[in-house]
Amino acid sequence: MERDWRFFIVSTNSGVVHREIYPSAFNGDISLNTGVGGSVTIPLASVRDAGKSYWESLTLPTIRSLFVTYKGVAVWGGVVWKRKYTKSANTITLTMQDLWSVLKRRYLIRAITRPAESHLQFGPYSLVTAAWKIVQFAKDDATWRDDLPIIFPSNTVAGDTVLNYRGYQAITVADAVEQVIGWSGGPDVWFKPERNTSDSTGRFHWRMQSEAALNMDHQIDVNLVGSGVDYEVEHDAENVVNKAYVFGVGNGSKTASASEFRHETQYIQLDGAWMDRKTHQRHHLVRFAGERVRRNADMNYTHRMTIHPDGFPGLLNNNESALRIVPGMVVNRISDDSDPFLNPNKSFRLAGYRLSVGANGADPIELDLRG
């Protein structure tokens, strides 16, 4: 495997490096505003004289994470959730999920004897600040098992958003952040992997980026004509919803509920139902129904482009000191009138991308473009 690519097992709680590993295969996804994952296969013979207890400790799910660097720049990080030993191949395969997977297992409940009585309030903040303040709660219970190596924005921006979470609602940190992202004017969120290069520790961490229109100030032009860049587009109406039904707390016909219908639509009537929302307040359900109809009003237009890490535009910037390809950036596709399906020029946001590295080197990077 190319030595441009390096792989490190670290402590999930601290980011401290335990060992560099030498896998035979790796793939990992990067995405904006949602959780994704990856996997890595490790030949056990790659570490001499390492026994059962060594591998059990090094690859322990949730306690360990994997970070990946390319030419010294951190490009991926995920928490180990599964491991599989294959005797015939003498390998361990780890399945990872990014930091969102932990936030799905942390609840907005203060640790008290009666959790239903818990009450947390965030604000008044801007939506950008509210998102990272919610995540900050997930790592601030003052025990090492709760800690996570996350660096948060330094500026708290005031606003008119006040968020209240009751214990009986049992809302996860991930659900709360995704709700804030989905509101009008909500931020984009990305947990960017980084390595501390300012001292000798070499620890890894995630930097939480919460900004409106995150990374849209970064742009690249990609000419499809004669560049060798592959490209495909897919239109999918599977998740279109123009009539939403939402149900909350209650029994039978007394169940709190709301609905929303979008009249201006080019599609046939397509219903969606969301059950067991943990609230009895109808205005919350009305707002949620409106969000579902707004977010699912149109079919998904998925555009995929493949580039090589060392090609153009390439994974790193020109001096190879930072990522050039980052979620949320603008990709300007340039083609010509001879194409039978594509418009000549179009701009997209980069929703995410996939990295894949094998014994023979890196595969092309698949970009997920939306717009």
C-alpha positions as CSV (number, residue, x, y, z in Angstrom):
1,M,0.0,0.0,0.0
2,E,1.3,3.5,-0.9
3,R,3.2,5.1,2.0
4,D,1.6,8.4,1.1
5,W,-1.4,6.9,3.0
6,R,-0.9,6.2,6.7
7,F,-3.3,4.7,9.2
8,F,-3.3,5.2,13.0
9,I,-5.3,3.5,15.7
10,V,-6.0,6.1,18.5
11,S,-7.9,6.4,21.7
12,T,-11.4,7.6,21.0
13,N,-11.6,9.6,24.2
14,S,-8.3,11.5,23.8
15,G,-7.0,11.1,20.2
16,V,-3.7,9.7,21.5
17,V,-2.0,7.5,18.9
18,H,-1.6,3.8,20.0
19,R,0.0,2.4,16.8
20,E,0.4,2.9,13.1
21,I,-1.1,0.0,11.2
22,Y,-0.4,-1.3,7.7
23,P,-3.8,-2.4,6.2
24,S,-4.3,-4.3,3.0
25,A,-7.5,-2.4,2.2
26,F,-9.4,0.7,3.4
27,N,-12.4,2.7,2.3
28,G,-14.1,5.6,4.0
29,D,-16.8,8.1,3.2
30,I,-16.9,11.8,4.1
31,S,-20.2,13.7,4.2
32,L,-21.7,17.0,5.1
33,N,-24.5,17.1,7.7
34,T,-24.8,13.4,8.2
35,G,-23.0,10.3,9.5
36,V,-21.1,7.9,7.2
37,G,-18.5,5.2,7.8
38,G,-15.8,3.0,6.4
39,S,-13.8,-0.2,6.9
40,V,-10.2,-1.3,7.1
41,T,-8.6,-4.8,6.8
42,I,-5.5,-5.5,8.8
43,P,-3.2,-8.5,8.1
44,L,-2.2,-9.8,11.5
45,A,1.2,-10.7,10.2
46,S,1.9,-7.0,9.7
47,V,2.8,-6.8,13.4
48,R,5.4,-9.3,14.5
49,D,4.9,-11.3,17.7
50,A,1.6,-9.7,18.5
51,G,-0.8,-12.1,20.3
52,K,-4.5,-12.3,21.1
53,S,-4.5,-9.8,24.0
54,Y,-2.6,-7.2,21.9
55,W,-5.0,-7.3,19.0
56,E,-8.0,-7.4,21.3
57,S,-6.8,-4.2,23.1
58,L,-5.7,-2.4,19.9
59,T,-9.0,-2.9,18.0
60,L,-11.5,-2.7,20.9
61,P,-14.8,-1.3,19.5
62,T,-15.8,2.2,20.7
63,I,-12.6,2.6,22.7
64,R,-10.5,2.8,19.5
65,S,-10.8,5.0,16.4
66,L,-9.0,5.0,13.1
67,F,-7.5,8.2,11.6
68,V,-6.0,8.3,8.1
69,T,-3.5,10.8,6.6
70,Y,-2.5,11.4,3.1
71,K,0.9,13.0,2.6
72,G,0.8,14.1,6.2
73,V,-2.7,15.7,6.1
74,A,-5.5,14.1,8.1
75,V,-8.2,13.1,5.6
76,W,-10.5,10.7,7.5
77,G,-11.4,9.7,11.1
78,G,-14.0,7.2,12.5
79,V,-14.9,5.3,15.6
80,V,-14.5,1.5,15.6
81,W,-17.9,-0.2,16.1
82,K,-17.3,-3.7,14.8
83,R,-14.4,-6.1,14.3
84,K,-14.2,-9.4,12.5
85,Y,-11.4,-11.9,12.6
86,T,-11.0,-14.2,9.6
87,K,-8.8,-17.2,10.4
88,S,-8.3,-18.4,6.8
89,A,-7.0,-14.9,5.8
90,N,-5.4,-14.1,9.2
91,T,-6.9,-10.7,9.1
92,I,-9.0,-8.4,11.3
93,T,-11.6,-6.2,9.6
94,L,-12.8,-3.1,11.4
95,T,-16.0,-1.3,10.6
96,M,-16.1,2.3,11.6
97,Q,-18.6,5.2,11.7
98,D,-17.7,8.8,12.0
99,L,-18.4,11.0,15.0
100,W,-22.1,11.2,14.3
101,S,-22.4,7.6,15.4
102,V,-21.4,8.6,19.0
103,L,-23.8,11.6,19.0
104,K,-26.6,9.1,18.2
105,R,-25.8,7.4,21.5
106,R,-25.6,10.5,23.6
107,Y,-28.9,11.9,24.9
108,L,-29.8,15.4,25.9
109,I,-30.5,14.3,29.5
110,R,-28.6,15.6,32.5
111,A,-27.5,12.7,34.7
112,I,-30.0,12.8,37.6
113,T,-32.0,10.2,39.6
114,R,-35.2,10.9,37.6
115,P,-34.1,11.5,34.0
116,A,-37.7,12.4,32.9
117,E,-37.3,15.6,35.0
118,S,-34.1,16.7,33.3
119,H,-34.3,20.1,31.6
120,L,-31.6,21.5,29.3
121,Q,-31.8,25.0,27.7
122,F,-29.5,26.4,25.0
123,G,-29.7,30.0,24.0
124,P,-30.5,32.6,23.1
125,Y,-28.0,31.8,20.3
126,S,-27.7,31.9,16.6
127,L,-28.5,28.6,14.9
128,V,-24.8,28.2,14.0
129,T,-23.9,28.5,17.7
130,A,-26.8,26.4,18.9
131,A,-25.6,23.4,16.9
132,W,-22.1,23.3,18.4
133,K,-23.4,24.1,21.9
134,I,-25.6,21.0,21.8
135,V,-22.6,18.8,20.7
136,Q,-20.5,20.4,23.5
137,F,-22.9,19.0,26.1
138,A,-22.2,15.5,24.8
139,K,-18.6,15.7,26.0
140,D,-18.8,17.8,29.1
141,D,-20.0,15.4,31.8
142,A,-16.6,15.4,33.4
143,T,-15.7,11.7,33.1
144,W,-13.1,10.3,30.8
145,R,-15.6,8.0,29.2
146,D,-17.7,10.9,28.1
147,D,-14.8,12.9,26.7
148,L,-14.2,13.3,23.0
149,P,-11.3,15.1,21.2
150,I,-13.4,17.8,19.6
151,I,-12.4,21.4,19.0
152,F,-15.3,23.8,18.9
153,P,-15.7,27.2,17.3
154,S,-14.2,29.9,19.5
155,N,-17.0,32.5,19.0
156,T,-20.4,32.3,20.6
157,V,-22.9,34.2,18.4
158,A,-26.0,35.5,20.1
159,G,-29.4,35.2,18.4
160,D,-33.0,34.6,19.1
161,T,-33.0,30.8,19.2
162,V,-33.7,29.3,22.6
163,L,-33.9,25.5,22.6
164,N,-35.4,23.5,25.5
165,Y,-35.0,19.7,25.9
166,R,-36.9,17.7,28.5
167,G,-35.7,14.3,29.7
168,Y,-39.0,12.6,28.9
169,Q,-38.5,13.5,25.2
170,A,-35.3,11.3,25.1
171,I,-33.8,13.3,22.2
172,T,-30.3,12.3,21.0
173,V,-27.6,14.9,20.4
174,A,-27.5,13.8,16.7
175,D,-31.3,14.3,16.3
176,A,-31.2,17.7,17.9
177,V,-28.3,18.9,15.7
178,E,-30.0,17.5,12.6
179,Q,-33.1,19.4,13.5
180,V,-31.2,22.7,13.8
181,I,-29.5,22.0,10.5
182,G,-32.9,21.5,8.8
183,W,-34.4,24.8,10.0
184,S,-34.5,27.7,7.6
185,G,-31.1,29.5,8.1
186,G,-29.6,26.5,9.8
187,P,-25.9,25.7,9.5
188,D,-23.9,23.1,7.7
189,V,-22.0,20.8,10.0
190,W,-18.8,18.8,9.4
191,F,-16.5,17.1,11.9
192,K,-13.2,17.7,10.2
193,P,-10.3,15.3,11.0
194,E,-7.1,17.0,12.1
195,R,-3.7,16.1,13.6
196,N,-1.9,18.3,16.2
197,T,1.3,19.2,14.5
198,S,2.2,22.0,16.9
199,D,3.9,19.7,19.4
200,S,5.4,16.2,19.7
201,T,2.1,14.5,20.8
202,G,0.8,14.1,17.3
203,R,-2.7,13.6,18.7
204,F,-5.7,13.5,16.4
205,H,-9.0,15.3,16.9
206,W,-12.2,16.4,15.1
207,R,-12.8,20.1,14.5
208,M,-16.5,20.8,14.5
209,Q,-17.3,23.2,11.8
210,S,-20.8,24.8,12.1
211,E,-21.4,27.6,9.6
212,A,-24.0,28.8,7.2
213,A,-23.1,27.7,3.7
214,L,-20.0,25.9,5.0
215,N,-17.0,25.9,2.6
216,M,-18.9,27.6,-0.2
217,D,-16.1,30.1,-0.5
218,H,-14.0,27.2,-1.8
219,Q,-14.5,26.6,-5.6
220,I,-12.9,24.5,-8.3
221,D,-13.5,24.3,-12.0
222,V,-13.5,20.8,-13.6
223,N,-13.6,20.5,-17.4
224,L,-15.1,17.2,-18.5
225,V,-13.8,17.7,-22.0
226,G,-10.6,15.7,-22.5
227,S,-9.8,15.6,-18.8
228,G,-10.3,11.9,-18.2
229,V,-12.7,12.7,-15.4
230,D,-15.6,10.3,-15.3
231,Y,-19.1,11.6,-14.6
232,E,-22.7,10.2,-14.0
233,V,-26.0,11.6,-13.0
234,E,-29.0,9.9,-11.3
235,H,-32.5,11.3,-10.7
236,D,-34.4,9.6,-7.8
237,A,-38.0,10.4,-6.7
238,E,-38.2,7.6,-4.1
239,N,-38.1,10.0,-1.1
240,V,-40.4,12.8,-2.5
241,V,-43.1,13.8,0.0
242,N,-45.7,16.5,-0.6
243,K,-48.2,15.5,2.1
244,A,-46.8,14.8,5.6
245,Y,-48.6,13.3,8.6
246,V,-46.8,13.6,12.0
247,F,-47.9,11.9,15.2
248,G,-46.7,12.7,18.8
249,V,-47.6,11.6,22.3
250,G,-51.0,10.3,23.1
251,N,-53.4,7.3,22.8
252,G,-55.8,6.5,20.0
253,S,-57.7,9.5,18.6
254,K,-56.3,11.7,21.4
255,T,-52.7,11.4,19.9
256,A,-51.2,14.8,19.2
257,S,-50.9,15.1,15.4
258,A,-50.4,17.5,12.5
259,S,-50.3,17.5,8.7
260,E,-48.9,19.6,5.9
261,F,-49.6,19.5,2.2
262,R,-47.6,21.2,-0.6
263,H,-49.9,22.2,-3.4
264,E,-47.2,23.5,-5.7
265,T,-45.7,20.3,-6.9
266,Q,-44.9,18.6,-10.3
267,Y,-45.4,15.1,-8.8
268,I,-48.4,13.0,-8.0
269,Q,-49.6,13.0,-4.4
270,L,-46.9,11.3,-2.3
271,D,-47.5,10.8,1.4
272,G,-45.1,10.4,4.3
273,A,-45.8,9.6,8.0
274,W,-43.6,10.1,11.0
275,M,-44.7,8.3,14.2
276,D,-43.8,8.6,17.9
277,R,-42.5,12.1,17.9
278,K,-41.8,12.6,21.6
279,T,-43.9,15.7,22.2
280,H,-47.5,16.6,22.9
281,Q,-47.3,20.2,21.7
282,R,-49.0,20.6,18.3
283,H,-46.9,23.6,17.2
284,H,-43.8,21.4,17.3
285,L,-45.5,18.8,15.2
286,V,-46.7,21.5,12.7
287,R,-43.2,22.8,12.3
288,F,-41.8,19.3,11.9
289,A,-44.4,18.4,9.2
290,G,-43.6,21.6,7.4
291,E,-39.9,20.8,7.5
292,R,-40.5,17.3,6.1
293,V,-42.5,18.6,3.1
294,R,-40.0,21.3,2.5
295,R,-36.9,19.0,2.6
296,N,-38.6,16.3,0.6
297,A,-40.3,18.5,-2.0
298,D,-38.2,17.5,-5.0
299,M,-36.5,14.3,-6.2
300,N,-32.8,13.8,-5.5
301,Y,-30.4,14.8,-8.2
302,T,-27.2,12.9,-7.6
303,H,-24.2,13.7,-9.7
304,R,-21.0,11.8,-9.3
305,M,-17.5,12.7,-10.5
306,T,-14.3,10.7,-10.0
307,I,-10.9,12.3,-9.6
308,H,-7.5,10.9,-8.7
309,P,-5.8,12.0,-5.4
310,D,-2.8,13.2,-7.4
311,G,-4.7,14.5,-10.5
312,F,-6.7,17.6,-10.9
313,P,-8.2,19.0,-8.8
314,G,-6.5,16.5,-6.5
315,L,-7.2,15.8,-2.8
316,L,-4.7,18.4,-1.4
317,N,-4.0,22.0,-2.3
318,N,-1.0,22.9,-4.5
319,N,1.5,23.0,-1.6
320,E,0.0,19.8,-0.1
321,S,-0.5,21.3,3.3
322,A,-4.3,21.1,3.5
323,L,-7.4,19.6,1.9
324,R,-8.4,21.0,-1.4
325,I,-11.6,18.9,-1.6
326,V,-13.9,19.6,1.4
327,P,-17.6,19.0,1.9
328,G,-19.8,21.9,1.1
329,M,-17.4,23.5,-1.5
330,V,-18.6,24.5,-4.9
331,V,-17.6,22.4,-7.9
332,N,-18.1,24.0,-11.3
333,R,-18.7,21.4,-14.0
334,I,-17.6,22.5,-17.5
335,S,-18.7,20.5,-20.5
336,D,-19.8,21.4,-24.1
337,D,-22.8,21.4,-26.4
338,S,-22.0,18.0,-27.8
339,D,-23.1,16.2,-24.7
340,P,-26.5,14.6,-25.3
341,F,-27.8,14.9,-21.7
342,L,-25.8,17.5,-19.7
343,N,-26.1,21.3,-19.8
344,P,-22.8,22.9,-20.9
345,N,-21.9,24.3,-17.5
346,K,-23.4,23.8,-14.0
347,S,-22.3,24.5,-10.4
348,F,-22.8,22.0,-7.6
349,R,-22.1,21.7,-3.9
350,L,-19.9,18.8,-2.8
351,A,-22.1,16.7,-0.4
352,G,-19.3,14.2,0.2
353,Y,-16.8,11.8,-1.3
354,R,-15.4,8.3,-0.9
355,L,-11.8,7.3,-0.3
356,S,-10.6,3.8,-1.2
357,V,-7.0,2.5,-0.9
358,G,-5.8,-1.0,-1.6
359,A,-2.6,-3.0,-1.9
360,N,-2.0,-1.5,-5.4
361,G,-2.6,2.1,-4.4
362,A,-5.6,4.5,-4.2
363,D,-8.6,4.2,-6.4
364,P,-10.1,7.3,-7.9
365,I,-12.0,9.5,-5.4
366,E,-15.8,9.5,-6.0
367,L,-17.3,12.9,-5.5
368,D,-21.0,13.2,-4.5
369,L,-22.3,16.4,-6.1
370,R,-25.7,18.0,-5.3
371,G,-27.4,20.8,-7.2
